[in-house]
């Protein structure tokens, strides 16, 4: 799920923000700010070498960028784009909109000294938040602004980056972050792997474009709502586990050229990929690199892998990854032909137990929350790890880019990104709606993404 800068455009008419709705959205924005602030507070390091200037993942920015980026995005969206205001912090607005970009497609080569001091960035954060809040107040009297949509964009963009920060911090060495002790959730839970037959039927993808001010928010790629006919298929009741994936490794899966696409084979050979990115080999045993501790590999947790690795495993099993429509049918369909809002029914995720909405730092065993099973009996379709599909990230029929953020989705309709569905432990409840679509390239091994297989 990519996030970048916004561009200046005129917005639609007659969509002002009433005071009651503004209050609700400001409360949500404040809570989202507290969440990302808490994540930054985990970053440690010495006074001479603060970890906030580290780059835990070589393809991404240094952590200091994200401290400023979240505020720059909000200002560029609401202050500059919506209200056409100038900023006394224009240089930092630009720096944190894009950061220091790598040149010619190479990896970033900036140095910590290229960035402002943390104290300066904190001042920028505080001043920009106040300016954004002032803009929101002014939006109340501006009926030409679609400010409800823009505030939801600001909130969900920040929450998306909360998940980005989580997996960046996951890669940060343990001595570079504050350590939190979480009760072990991974021992003593066993399920029996099996497949569930899903009868032919229809799956509704996307959401209906708003007909009024009270409609739910959706990103541009979530529209338009449409129905897909899905033939009968069978799907794994549970995600593929670490134990399952050990069998793939033992069978020489990473050495079997026939299981990999040409591009994926080049990648694992070039990068020396021989096991999931969250695993570590310690002498004769496998370990899992958790957020705050390295532990013996929990066999009953879902395995987190790249799309390329998931697809190779599915080929090894003589199966496939599900399509986006198959995921919807298994997750939200019902035997009587109707559909649920969530796999378990209509209750909002905050009212349901599950590994989502920041309740845990790491996965839990597959099948830990049977009350969240779908109507067909499929487990963990929301939470505990995003799920890879075989569907390329493309526009739905009737797609229209946001006028103020035209590249949010369209820049990634490139045939290289795959749709992910569901959500992880670090996915906010508001983004667990069934129309939400996440996406990543097939060789990115750092995200909290599980998978399951289908047979047709």
C-alpha positions in Angstrom: 0.0 0.0 0.0 1.8 3.0 -1.2 1.7 6.6 0.2 3.1 9.7 -1.3 2.4 13.4 -1.9 -0.8 15.0 -3.1 -1.3 17.3 -6.0 -3.3 20.5 -6.3 -6.7 20.2 -7.8 -10.2 21.8 -7.5 -12.7 19.7 -5.5 -16.3 18.8 -6.0 -19.2 21.1 -5.0 -21.5 21.2 -2.0 -19.7 18.8 0.3 -19.0 20.9 3.4 -18.1 19.5 6.7 -20.6 20.0 9.5 -19.4 20.6 13.0 -20.5 17.3 14.5 -18.8 15.3 11.8 -15.8 17.5 12.0 -15.6 16.7 15.7 -15.8 13.0 15.1 -13.1 13.1 12.5 -10.8 15.2 14.6 -11.1 12.7 17.4 -10.1 9.9 15.1 -7.2 12.0 13.7 -6.0 12.7 17.3 -6.1 9.0 18.1 -4.3 8.1 14.9 -1.6 10.6 15.9 -1.3 9.1 19.3 -0.8 5.7 17.8 2.0 6.7 15.5 3.6 8.8 18.3 3.7 5.7 20.5 5.4 3.7 17.7 8.1 6.4 17.4 8.7 6.3 21.1 9.9 2.7 20.7 12.9 3.9 18.8 16.1 4.1 21.0 19.8 3.9 20.3 22.6 5.9 21.9 22.8 9.6 22.2 25.6 9.6 19.7 23.8 7.3 17.3 20.0 7.6 17.8 18.2 4.9 16.0 15.7 7.3 14.6 18.3 7.9 11.8 18.6 4.2 11.0 17.3 2.6 7.8 16.0 -0.8 8.9 15.0 -1.8 5.4 17.4 -0.7 2.7 14.7 0.2 0.1 12.9 2.5 2.5 13.6 5.9 4.0 15.4 6.4 7.3 12.9 6.5 10.3 13.4 10.2 10.7 11.6 10.7 7.4 8.4 9.2 8.7 8.3 11.5 11.7 7.9 14.5 9.4 6.2 12.8 6.5 2.9 12.1 8.3 2.5 15.8 9.1 3.7 17.0 5.7 1.1 14.9 4.0 -1.7 16.3 6.2 -0.6 19.8 5.5 -0.1 19.4 1.8 -3.5 17.8 1.6 -5.6 20.1 3.8 -3.6 23.3 3.9 -2.1 23.6 0.4 -4.4 21.5 -1.7 -7.8 22.2 -0.1 -7.4 25.8 1.1 -4.5 27.0 -1.1 -2.5 28.3 1.8 1.2 29.0 1.9 3.4 27.6 4.7 6.4 29.1 6.5 7.7 25.6 6.6 7.7 25.1 2.8 11.2 23.6 2.7 10.4 20.9 5.2 7.0 20.4 3.6 8.8 19.4 0.4 11.5 17.4 2.1 9.0 15.3 4.0 6.7 14.9 1.1 9.3 13.0 -0.9 12.4 12.7 1.3 15.7 12.2 -0.4 14.9 10.1 -3.4 17.3 7.5 -4.8 18.8 8.4 -8.1 18.4 6.3 -11.3 16.6 3.5 -9.5 19.5 2.8 -7.1 19.0 2.2 -3.4 19.0 5.4 -1.3 22.4 6.7 -0.4 21.6 9.6 1.9 23.4 10.0 5.2 22.0 10.9 8.7 23.7 14.3 8.4 21.5 15.1 5.4 18.5 15.2 7.6 17.4 17.9 10.2 17.9 17.3 13.9 15.2 15.4 15.7 14.4 18.5 17.8 13.8 20.5 14.6 11.6 17.7 13.2 9.6 17.6 16.5 9.1 21.4 16.2 7.9 20.9 12.7 5.5 18.2 13.8 3.9 20.3 16.5 3.6 23.5 14.4 2.2 21.6 11.4 -0.4 19.7 13.5 -1.6 23.0 14.8 -1.8 24.5 11.3 -3.7 21.4 10.1 -6.2 21.6 12.9 -6.8 25.3 12.1 -7.4 24.3 8.5 -10.0 21.7 9.6 -11.9 24.3 11.5 -12.0 26.6 8.4 -13.3 23.7 6.3 -16.6 23.9 8.1 -17.5 27.1 6.3 -16.2 25.9 2.9 -19.0 24.0 1.2 -17.0 23.6 -2.0 -14.5 21.3 -0.3 -15.0 17.5 0.0 -13.4 17.8 3.4 -15.0 14.6 4.8 -13.2 12.6 2.2 -9.9 14.5 2.6 -9.9 14.0 6.4 -10.6 10.3 6.0 -7.6 10.2 3.6 -5.4 11.9 6.2 -6.6 9.5 8.9 -6.2 6.3 7.0 -2.9 7.4 5.4 -1.5 7.8 8.9 -2.9 4.5 10.0 -1.4 2.8 6.9 2.0 4.3 7.8 1.5 3.0 11.4 1.6 -0.5 9.8 4.6 0.5 7.7 6.3 1.7 10.9 5.5 -1.6 12.6 7.3 -3.7 10.0 10.2 -1.2 9.8 10.6 -1.4 13.6 10.3 -5.2 13.3 13.6 -5.1 11.3 15.3 -2.8 13.8 17.9 -4.6 16.0 16.5 -5.3 19.5 19.1 -3.1 21.1 17.9 -0.1 19.1 14.3 -0.1 20.4 12.4 -0.2 23.7 11.4 -3.8 24.5 7.9 -4.7 25.5 7.0 -8.0 27.1 3.9 -9.7 25.7 2.4 -12.8 27.1 3.2 -15.8 24.9 0.4 -16.8 22.7 1.9 -19.4 20.6 2.2 -22.7 22.4 -0.3 -25.5 22.9 -2.7 -24.7 20.1 -3.3 -27.2 17.3 -5.8 -27.4 14.4 -6.3 -30.0 11.8 -5.5 -28.7 8.3 -8.2 -29.3 5.7 -9.9 -27.7 2.8 -13.4 -26.3 2.6 -15.5 -26.6 -0.5 -17.1 -23.2 -1.5 -20.1 -23.7 -3.9 -20.4 -21.6 -7.0 -21.9 -18.2 -6.4 -21.5 -14.5 -6.7 -19.0 -12.3 -4.9 -19.5 -8.5 -4.6 -16.3 -6.6 -4.9 -15.8 -2.9 -4.2 -18.2 -0.4 -2.8 -21.0 1.7 -4.2 -20.1 5.3 -4.9 -21.5 7.7 -2.4 -25.0 8.9 -2.7 -25.0 11.3 0.3 -22.9 12.9 3.0 -23.3 10.0 5.4 -21.8 7.3 3.1 -18.8 5.3 4.2 -15.3 6.3 3.0 -13.4 4.4 0.4 -10.2 4.9 -1.5 -10.5 5.4 -5.2 -9.5 1.8 -6.0 -12.4 0.5 -4.0 -15.0 1.8 -6.6 -17.1 0.8 -8.3 -19.1 -2.0 -6.7 -19.6 -4.9 -9.0 -20.5 -8.6 -8.9 -18.4 -11.5 -10.1 -19.6 -15.0 -10.7 -17.2 -17.4 -9.0 -17.2 -21.2 -9.9 -17.0 -23.7 -7.1 -13.6 -24.2 -5.6 -11.9 -25.5 -2.4 -9.8 -23.4 -0.1 -7.5 -24.0 2.9 -9.5 -23.6 6.1 -6.4 -22.2 7.8 -3.4 -20.2 6.6 -0.2 -22.0 5.7 1.8 -22.3 8.9 5.5 -22.1 9.6 5.4 -25.9 10.1 3.8 -26.4 6.7 6.5 -24.2 5.1 9.3 -26.2 6.8 8.1 -29.1 4.7 8.6 -27.0 1.5 12.1 -26.1 2.6 13.0 -29.7 3.5 11.7 -30.8 0.0 14.2 -28.4 -1.6 11.6 -25.9 -2.6 14.1 -23.0 -2.9 16.3 -25.1 -5.1 13.6 -26.3 -7.5 13.6 -24.0 -10.5 10.3 -25.5 -11.8 8.4 -23.9 -8.9 9.4 -20.4 -9.6 8.6 -17.8 -12.3 11.6 -16.6 -14.2 11.5 -13.2 -12.4 11.2 -14.9 -9.0 14.0 -17.3 -9.6 16.3 -14.5 -10.6 15.3 -12.7 -7.4 16.0 -15.6 -5.0 19.3 -16.4 -6.7 20.5 -12.8 -6.8 19.5 -12.1 -3.1 20.3 -15.5 -1.8 16.8 -16.1 -0.5 16.5 -19.5 1.1 13.9 -19.1 3.9 11.2 -16.6 4.9 12.4 -13.2 5.9 11.1 -13.4 9.5 13.0 -16.6 10.1 16.6 -17.0 11.3 18.8 -20.1 11.4 20.6 -20.6 14.7 22.9 -23.6 14.6 20.6 -26.6 14.1 17.3 -24.9 14.8 15.0 -22.3 13.2 14.1 -19.1 15.1 11.5 -16.4 14.6 12.4 -12.8 14.8 9.5 -11.3 16.7 9.0 -7.6 17.3 10.7 -7.6 20.8 12.4 -11.1 21.0 13.8 -13.9 19.0 12.1 -17.2 19.8 12.1 -20.8 18.7 10.1 -21.0 15.5 6.4 -21.1 16.5 5.2 -23.9 14.2 1.5 -23.0 14.5 1.8 -19.4 13.5 1.0 -18.3 9.9 4.1 -18.1 7.8 4.8 -14.6 6.5 6.4 -14.6 3.0 6.6 -12.7 -0.3 4.1 -13.3 -3.1 6.9 -15.1 -5.0 7.4 -17.5 -2.2 3.7 -18.1 -1.6 3.2 -18.8 -5.3 6.1 -21.3 -5.3 4.7 -23.1 -2.3 1.2 -23.3 -4.0 2.8 -24.8 -7.1 4.6 -27.3 -5.0 1.3 -28.4 -3.5 -0.3 -28.6 -6.9 -2.6 -25.7 -6.0 -2.9 -22.0 -6.6 -3.3 -18.8 -4.7 -6.9 -17.6 -4.5 -8.1 -14.8 -6.8 -9.5 -11.6 -5.2 -13.0 -12.8 -6.1 -12.4 -16.3 -4.5 -11.2 -14.6 -1.3 -14.4 -12.5 -1.2 -16.6 -15.5 -1.8 -14.9 -17.6 0.9 -14.8 -14.7 3.4 -18.1 -12.8 2.9 -20.4 -15.2 1.1 -23.1 -17.3 2.7 -24.7 -20.6 1.7 -28.0 -18.9 1.1 -26.5 -16.5 -1.5 -26.4 -13.4 0.7 -23.1 -11.7 1.9 -21.8 -10.5 5.3 -20.0 -7.3 5.9 -17.3 -9.2 7.7 -16.5 -12.9 7.7 -18.2 -13.4 11.1 -21.3 -11.4 10.2 -22.2 -7.7 10.7 -20.5 -6.8 14.0 -17.8 -4.1 13.6 -14.3 -5.4 14.4 -14.1 -3.5 17.6 -16.8 -5.7 19.0 -15.1 -8.9 18.0 -12.1 -10.8 19.3 -9.3 -11.2 16.8 -5.7 -10.4 16.0 -6.2 -7.0 14.4 -6.5 -3.3 15.4 -3.2 -3.2 17.3 -4.1 -5.8 19.9 -0.9 -7.8 19.6 2.6 -7.2 18.3 3.1 -10.6 16.7 0.9 -13.3 15.1 -1.1 -15.9 17.1 -1.6 -19.5 16.2 -3.9 -20.1 13.2 -7.5 -20.8 14.1 -7.2 -19.0 17.5 -10.5 -17.1 17.0 -13.1 -19.6 15.7 -15.9 -17.0 16.4 -14.5 -15.0 13.5 -14.8 -17.9 11.0 -16.7 -17.2 7.8 -20.1 -18.7 7.1 -18.4 -21.5 5.2 -16.1 -22.2 8.1 -12.8 -20.6 6.9 -10.6 -19.1 9.6 -8.5 -16.0 10.0 -9.7 -14.2 6.9 -9.4 -10.9 8.6 -6.4 -10.3 11.0 -3.3 -12.2 11.9 -1.7 -11.4 8.5 -2.7 -10.0 5.1 -3.4 -12.6 2.5 -1.8 -12.8 -0.9 -4.1 -13.3 -3.9 -3.1 -14.1 -7.5 -4.9 -11.0 -8.7 -2.9 -8.2 -10.1 -3.7 -4.8 -8.7 -5.8 -3.1 -11.3 -8.7 -0.7 -11.6 -12.3 -1.8 -11.1 -14.8 -0.9 -13.9 -15.8 2.7 -13.4 -12.5 3.6 -11.6 -12.0 7.4 -11.1 -8.8 8.6 -9.4 -9.1 11.1 -6.6 -8.9 14.6 -8.2 -6.6 15.7 -5.4 -4.5 12.5 -5.3 -4.5 11.1 -8.8 -1.5 8.8 -8.4 -2.6 7.0 -5.1 -3.7 3.9 -7.0 -3.1 4.6 -10.6 0.7 4.8 -10.3 0.6 1.1 -9.2 -1.6 -0.3 -12.0 1.7 -1.5 -13.5 1.3 -5.3 -13.7 3.8 -5.8 -10.9 1.7 -5.4 -7.8 -0.7 -8.0 -6.3 -3.8 -7.5 -4.3 -3.7 -8.4 -0.6 -6.8 -8.9 1.4 -7.8 -9.2 5.1 -5.5 -7.4 7.5 -2.8 -8.0 10.1 -2.3 -7.4 13.8 -1.3 -3.8 12.9 -4.3 -3.0 10.6 -6.7 -0.5 12.0 -10.4 -1.6 12.4 -11.6 1.0 9.9 -9.5 -0.6 7.1 -10.9 -4.1 7.8 -13.9 -3.3 5.6 -14.4 -5.9 2.9 -13.8 -3.5 0.0 -10.4 -2.4 1.2 -7.5 -3.5 -1.1 -3.8 -3.6 -0.1 -1.1 -4.3 -2.6 2.7 -5.0 -2.9 5.2 -6.2 -5.4 5.9 -9.9 -5.5 9.5 -9.7 -4.1 8.9 -7.7 -0.9 9.5 -9.9 2.1 8.9 -7.5 5.0 5.2 -7.1 5.3 2.9 -9.1 7.6 1.4 -11.2 4.8 0.3 -14.8 5.0 -1.5 -17.0 2.4 -3.6 -20.0 1.8 -4.1 -22.2 -1.2 -7.1 -23.1 -3.4 -8.1 -25.9 -5.8 -10.5 -25.4 -8.6 
